Amino acid sequence: MKKKFNKLSTEHFGVKTGDRFKTIKHHHEVSGDLKEGTELVLESIAHFPTLYKLKDNDGKIWTLPLHSVEKI
């Protein structure tokens, strides 16, 4: 079965929806900033490039590159 890379995934290389992460460095987006050490929950995974869509405690979704977070 061929994977469609224009779709969001719920798992990728052992990481799955619901896993907890924390930021390992400051992250900036147009809609705001995340401080280092912020805890987030994985909502989905985008591909090419691979990015995590993570939810914060307020329910806001952030899109972060893999090198900006670590699994906890």
C-alpha positions as CSV (number, residue, x, y, z in Angstrom):
1,M,0.0,0.0,0.0
2,K,1.4,3.4,-1.0
3,K,1.4,6.1,1.7
4,K,-0.2,9.4,0.8
5,F,2.2,12.1,2.0
6,N,-0.2,15.0,1.5
7,K,-2.3,13.5,4.4
8,L,-1.7,13.8,8.1
9,S,-0.6,10.6,10.0
10,T,-1.3,9.3,13.5
11,E,2.0,7.4,13.8
12,H,5.5,7.6,12.4
13,F,8.6,5.6,13.4
14,G,7.3,4.7,16.9
15,V,5.7,8.1,17.7
16,K,1.9,8.2,17.8
17,T,-1.0,10.5,18.5
18,G,-1.3,11.1,22.2
19,D,2.4,10.9,23.0
20,R,3.7,13.7,25.2
21,F,6.6,16.0,24.2
22,K,8.4,19.0,25.5
23,T,10.1,21.8,23.6
24,I,13.9,21.7,23.9
25,K,14.3,25.3,22.6
26,H,12.2,28.4,22.0
27,H,9.7,28.2,19.1
28,H,8.2,31.1,17.3
29,E,5.1,31.1,15.0
30,V,3.0,34.0,13.6
31,S,0.4,33.3,16.2
32,G,2.7,33.2,19.2
33,D,5.7,31.8,21.0
34,L,6.5,28.6,23.0
35,K,9.1,28.7,25.7
36,E,11.7,25.9,26.1
37,G,10.3,23.2,28.4
38,T,6.6,23.6,27.3
39,E,4.8,20.3,27.5
40,L,2.6,19.3,24.5
41,V,0.5,16.4,23.2
42,L,0.9,15.0,19.7
43,E,-2.3,15.5,17.6
44,S,-1.0,14.4,14.1
45,I,2.1,14.2,11.9
46,A,2.7,16.1,8.6
47,H,5.2,14.8,6.0
48,F,7.8,16.3,3.7
49,P,9.2,17.8,5.7
50,T,8.1,15.8,8.8
51,L,6.5,18.1,11.3
52,Y,4.6,17.4,14.5
53,K,1.2,19.1,15.1
54,L,1.1,19.4,18.9
55,K,-1.6,20.7,21.3
56,D,-0.7,22.8,24.4
57,N,-2.6,22.9,27.7
58,D,-4.9,25.7,26.3
59,G,-5.9,23.6,23.3
60,K,-3.9,25.6,20.8
61,I,-2.2,23.6,18.0
62,W,1.4,24.3,17.2
63,T,3.4,22.9,14.2
64,L,7.0,22.1,15.2
65,P,10.0,20.4,13.5
66,L,11.2,17.2,15.1
67,H,14.5,18.8,16.3
68,S,12.6,21.3,18.5
69,V,10.9,18.7,20.8
70,E,11.7,15.5,22.7
71,K,9.4,12.8,23.8
72,I,8.7,12.6,27.5
